[in-house]
């Protein structure tokens, strides 16, 4: 006979110690993706070029959001993650 009781898992503690570094990696990866997309525009059709431009515009917005979050996380780290 099997045990039908669900095993409850407790959430992992919030570990923000490496958030700044992860966000910085995300910024770098996004910049690299933008550069690759720009390079691919040389071989793209008109419609594809427009899609690339639109996607890169969204990437720029993401980078700005990442940088704002990096600033917030950096300040939180300096303050010992106190609210």
Protein Blocks (a to p, Z undefined) as FASTA:
>chain_A
ZZfbdcddddddddfklmmmmmmmmmmmmmmmmmmmmmmmmmpcfklmmmmmmmmmmmmm
mmmmmmmmmmmmmmmmmnoopZZ
